[in-house]
Amino acid sequence: MAEDQNPLLIKRYASRRLYNTETSDYVTLEDIAGFIRGGREVKIVDLKSGDDLTRQYLLQIIAEHESRGESVLPTNVLNDLVRSYTTTATSAVPQFLAASFEMFRDSQSKWMENMGKANPMSGVPGFEAIQAQQEAFLKAMTGGMAGNWSGPSQDDGGAKPPSKAAEASSGTDDLDAIKTQLAELQKKLSKLDK
């Protein structure tokens, strides 16, 4: 198994501080949420006892997001989850939820794939370059959160994110490149109309 596919090991000290064993520094719950959003699995263990605390911390991350108004789970779903802990359906709920999320991920990736195939502009010469520039522009404008439909890159090797100045410079360069390509595309389209 490749190193990138191994779960990121986080150790919890007696002081309740969380320690990233790969980068040798302390992390917060928000840092851990960022690793997960980036496609990385995490495993959180108690340093002293060796107990696996991953579920407890993942639930805490979800609770914090929900309390800040970033609601993903409707109240009726939360009620059903609470009920499932007191019924005989407890054993079926985890498998059902895992299968539901797997189907959701599959349908999302198939939808994105089909959107690329069904796009009438895909036959226009240079469309791929324009599409790449649009993705770069979205990434620059959203701090790298947009355009990540295919999942995280496995080759970044844990590199640190670029500085704010580098991001701003990159965003400006990307915007200028997009403007140039858009002007060229408009020239080509006007020639086609004649």
C-alpha positions as a Python dict, from the first residue, in 0.01 Angstrom:
ca = {
    (1, 'M'): (0, 0, 0),
    (2, 'A'): (138, 340, -96),
    (3, 'E'): (227, 589, 174),
    (4, 'D'): (-34, 838, 47),
    (5, 'Q'): (-306, 575, 95),
    (6, 'N'): (-216, 501, 457),
    (7, 'P'): (-427, 690, 709),
    (8, 'L'): (-265, 1001, 852),
    (9, 'L'): (-182, 912, 1213),
    (10, 'I'): (-277, 1177, 1468),
    (11, 'K'): (-183, 1118, 1830),
    (12, 'R'): (-375, 1273, 2116),
    (13, 'Y'): (-163, 1365, 2413),
    (14, 'A'): (-283, 1370, 2775),
    (15, 'S'): (-321, 1748, 2738),
    (16, 'R'): (-577, 1670, 2461),
    (17, 'R'): (-351, 1831, 2202),
    (18, 'L'): (-346, 1656, 1866),
    (19, 'Y'): (-10, 1575, 1708),
    (20, 'N'): (41, 1508, 1335),
    (21, 'T'): (302, 1232, 1315),
    (22, 'E'): (390, 1307, 951),
    (23, 'T'): (472, 1675, 991),
    (24, 'S'): (570, 1662, 1357),
    (25, 'D'): (345, 1949, 1462),
    (26, 'Y'): (24, 2008, 1651),
    (27, 'V'): (-302, 2032, 1460),
    (28, 'T'): (-656, 2149, 1528),
    (29, 'L'): (-988, 1989, 1444),
    (30, 'E'): (-1016, 2229, 1149),
    (31, 'D'): (-677, 2107, 1022),
    (32, 'I'): (-801, 1748, 1045),
    (33, 'A'): (-1120, 1843, 859),
    (34, 'G'): (-899, 1995, 589),
    (35, 'F'): (-699, 1673, 553),
    (36, 'I'): (-1022, 1479, 512),
    (37, 'R'): (-1164, 1727, 258),
    (38, 'G'): (-838, 1685, 69),
    (39, 'G'): (-910, 1314, 37),
    (40, 'R'): (-690, 1185, 317),
    (41, 'E'): (-806, 927, 568),
    (42, 'V'): (-709, 998, 929),
    (43, 'K'): (-667, 783, 1235),
    (44, 'I'): (-663, 948, 1576),
    (45, 'V'): (-528, 745, 1867),
    (46, 'D'): (-471, 815, 2234),
    (47, 'L'): (-95, 821, 2292),
    (48, 'K'): (-108, 657, 2634),
    (49, 'S'): (-376, 389, 2593),
    (50, 'G'): (-359, 337, 2217),
    (51, 'D'): (-741, 361, 2195),
    (52, 'D'): (-879, 459, 1854),
    (53, 'L'): (-1053, 796, 1898),
    (54, 'T'): (-1121, 863, 1529),
    (55, 'R'): (-1501, 826, 1543),
    (56, 'Q'): (-1529, 1054, 1844),
    (57, 'Y'): (-1327, 1331, 1676),
    (58, 'L'): (-1504, 1296, 1339),
    (59, 'L'): (-1839, 1332, 1517),
    (60, 'Q'): (-1703, 1639, 1697),
    (61, 'I'): (-1599, 1794, 1362),
    (62, 'I'): (-1949, 1730, 1221),
    (63, 'A'): (-2112, 1875, 1533),
    (64, 'E'): (-1901, 2192, 1509),
    (65, 'H'): (-1992, 2242, 1142),
    (66, 'E'): (-2361, 2185, 1215),
    (67, 'S'): (-2353, 2429, 1509),
    (68, 'R'): (-2202, 2700, 1286),
    (69, 'G'): (-2497, 2677, 1050),
    (70, 'E'): (-2319, 2465, 789),
    (71, 'S'): (-2603, 2216, 803),
    (72, 'V'): (-2574, 1910, 585),
    (73, 'L'): (-2790, 1678, 790),
    (74, 'P'): (-3161, 1766, 803),
    (75, 'T'): (-3328, 1743, 1144),
    (76, 'N'): (-3538, 1443, 1043),
    (77, 'V'): (-3220, 1252, 946),
    (78, 'L'): (-3061, 1341, 1280),
    (79, 'N'): (-3377, 1220, 1458),
    (80, 'D'): (-3363, 893, 1265),
    (81, 'L'): (-2997, 849, 1357),
    (82, 'V'): (-3077, 897, 1726),
    (83, 'R'): (-3363, 645, 1695),
    (84, 'S'): (-3133, 394, 1526),
    (85, 'Y'): (-2921, 375, 1841),
    (86, 'T'): (-3217, 243, 2039),
    (87, 'T'): (-3366, -1, 1788),
    (88, 'T'): (-3273, -334, 1641),
    (89, 'A'): (-3194, -156, 1314),
    (90, 'T'): (-2862, -42, 1461),
    (91, 'S'): (-2666, -308, 1273),
    (92, 'A'): (-2818, -214, 935),
    (93, 'V'): (-2775, 164, 961),
    (94, 'P'): (-2394, 181, 913),
    (95, 'Q'): (-2406, -38, 601),
    (96, 'F'): (-2699, 162, 463),
    (97, 'L'): (-2525, 496, 520),
    (98, 'A'): (-2198, 370, 371),
    (99, 'A'): (-2379, 237, 62),
    (100, 'S'): (-2577, 561, 24),
    (101, 'F'): (-2264, 777, 33),
    (102, 'E'): (-2085, 544, -209),
    (103, 'M'): (-2377, 571, -454),
    (104, 'F'): (-2375, 950, -413),
    (105, 'R'): (-2001, 971, -491),
    (106, 'D'): (-2040, 743, -794),
    (107, 'S'): (-2333, 938, -934),
    (108, 'Q'): (-2153, 1269, -879),
    (109, 'S'): (-1843, 1153, -1068),
    (110, 'K'): (-2055, 1002, -1349),
    (111, 'W'): (-2253, 1325, -1376),
    (112, 'M'): (-1933, 1528, -1409),
    (113, 'E'): (-1799, 1283, -1668),
    (114, 'N'): (-2122, 1302, -1871),
    (115, 'M'): (-2126, 1681, -1852),
    (116, 'G'): (-1783, 1685, -2014),
    (117, 'K'): (-1900, 1451, -2293),
    (118, 'A'): (-2229, 1633, -2353),
    (119, 'N'): (-2079, 1981, -2374),
    (120, 'P'): (-2137, 2115, -2728),
    (121, 'M'): (-1824, 2329, -2701),
    (122, 'S'): (-1601, 2024, -2652),
    (123, 'G'): (-1554, 1995, -3030),
    (124, 'V'): (-1426, 2352, -3068),
    (125, 'P'): (-1049, 2367, -3123),
    (126, 'G'): (-873, 2487, -2809),
    (127, 'F'): (-1168, 2409, -2582),
    (128, 'E'): (-955, 2197, -2348),
    (129, 'A'): (-717, 2489, -2293),
    (130, 'I'): (-1006, 2723, -2216),
    (131, 'Q'): (-1157, 2468, -1978),
    (132, 'A'): (-821, 2429, -1800),
    (133, 'Q'): (-794, 2807, -1767),
    (134, 'Q'): (-1145, 2826, -1623),
    (135, 'E'): (-1057, 2563, -1364),
    (136, 'A'): (-736, 2748, -1277),
    (137, 'F'): (-933, 3072, -1243),
    (138, 'L'): (-1191, 2908, -1015),
    (139, 'K'): (-916, 2756, -802),
    (140, 'A'): (-743, 3091, -772),
    (141, 'M'): (-1064, 3270, -680),
    (142, 'T'): (-1178, 3011, -426),
    (143, 'G'): (-843, 2931, -270),
    (144, 'G'): (-815, 2589, -437),
    (145, 'M'): (-1153, 2458, -326),
    (146, 'A'): (-1320, 2466, -672),
    (147, 'G'): (-1253, 2239, -965),
    (148, 'N'): (-1148, 1942, -754),
    (149, 'W'): (-1408, 1702, -896),
    (150, 'S'): (-1163, 1423, -971),
    (151, 'G'): (-1039, 1411, -614),
    (152, 'P'): (-711, 1504, -452),
    (153, 'S'): (-380, 1484, -627),
    (154, 'Q'): (-172, 1200, -497),
    (155, 'D'): (157, 1354, -606),
    (156, 'D'): (174, 1669, -397),
    (157, 'G'): (378, 1484, -137),
    (158, 'G'): (240, 1682, 152),
    (159, 'A'): (376, 2009, 19),
    (160, 'K'): (271, 2319, 208),
    (161, 'P'): (14, 2547, 40),
    (162, 'P'): (150, 2853, -142),
    (163, 'S'): (173, 3181, 43),
    (164, 'K'): (-103, 3442, 9),
    (165, 'A'): (126, 3658, -209),
    (166, 'A'): (196, 3364, -441),
    (167, 'E'): (-176, 3285, -462),
    (168, 'A'): (-260, 3647, -545),
    (169, 'S'): (14, 3660, -809),
    (170, 'S'): (-100, 3329, -955),
    (171, 'G'): (-462, 3446, -960),
    (172, 'T'): (-367, 3765, -1146),
    (173, 'D'): (-155, 3572, -1397),
    (174, 'D'): (-435, 3321, -1452),
    (175, 'L'): (-689, 3599, -1499),
    (176, 'D'): (-469, 3770, -1758),
    (177, 'A'): (-422, 3441, -1942),
    (178, 'I'): (-797, 3380, -1939),
    (179, 'K'): (-863, 3729, -2078),
    (180, 'T'): (-611, 3671, -2357),
    (181, 'Q'): (-757, 3335, -2447),
    (182, 'L'): (-1110, 3472, -2435),
    (183, 'A'): (-1013, 3751, -2677),
    (184, 'E'): (-856, 3494, -2912),
    (185, 'L'): (-1166, 3277, -2894),
    (186, 'Q'): (-1389, 3576, -2973),
    (187, 'K'): (-1174, 3650, -3279),
    (188, 'K'): (-1207, 3288, -3396),
    (189, 'L'): (-1583, 3291, -3340),
    (190, 'S'): (-1624, 3617, -3532),
    (191, 'K'): (-1433, 3463, -3824),
    (192, 'L'): (-1668, 3164, -3819),
    (193, 'D'): (-1972, 3395, -3837),
    (194, 'K'): (-1849, 3555, -4161),
}
